[in-house]
Amino acid sequence: MKPKLAILCADTYGKEFFRLLLLRLKDDRLLPNFSFALDRFYGPCNTKLERQMRVFAYVRQINAFLVFVDADGKPQEKIRKDVACHVEPQLIASTRIIIFRYEIEDWICISKGIRIKDEKPSIILSRKEKYEKYKLPEYAAQLDIRKLTNECESFREFLEFAQSIR
């Protein structure tokens, strides 16, 4: 049976961003051949996560999960614990919770060499590039994969987990 990955992300436009990114990484032969599903994640303390994951695991036969969460500058370990408490114990081993320091746009800024201080990356990008959230999927093709792999822990964690899916 072909492995299946579910990606859950809080960003409305994140589903399309991750779809395009996964296809790009597969085309570049950086990821193995697996199918994937994408869905919206409704925040760290939302009990809906457990039900979502159950449906994916037991109805849709998903065997690996990536849950992407914005920390918005808050302590990442607290955010991780807030999410992990909503993951069914049987699914913990097949789940990776990826925490963005601020938000998904962290990857865009790091990829472009834009320094992130104490301001949300989406605000920095809107000032520098007239970025708006709906444009997020367009940036999947522009990411500097090598730079992200070398300089960004959350991207490295994502890529290593996705590469391990068999």
C-alpha angles and dihedrals in degrees: 000000000000113000117250129208127196119203117199117188134170096222117095092216092038093088092064092039091056093043090055093042093051092048090049093049090048091049089051088050092240092124133048121243109277134138121241143197128204130208141163119265114211101210141289099286099041116118091207089083093074092053092045092052092046091055091047094047103040104027103030095032095234111170103186133042135199115190115190117201133182114228093190088210094307123128106291096212091057090051090048091052091047089056098038092058087066095052114097111244091239090058100045095092092053095044130086119191110206116197121202112211088230111345143319090285086072086085093052093050094046090047091052094043093246112152117235113208119163098319129094111263092228089060092048090050093047089055095045101035108013086251119180126186094249088064093062096103091056089063095062089081093047099054116119098228095189093051092047091048090052100039110026122071095193092052092046090050090050094048095045092050093046090048090053094058109113 
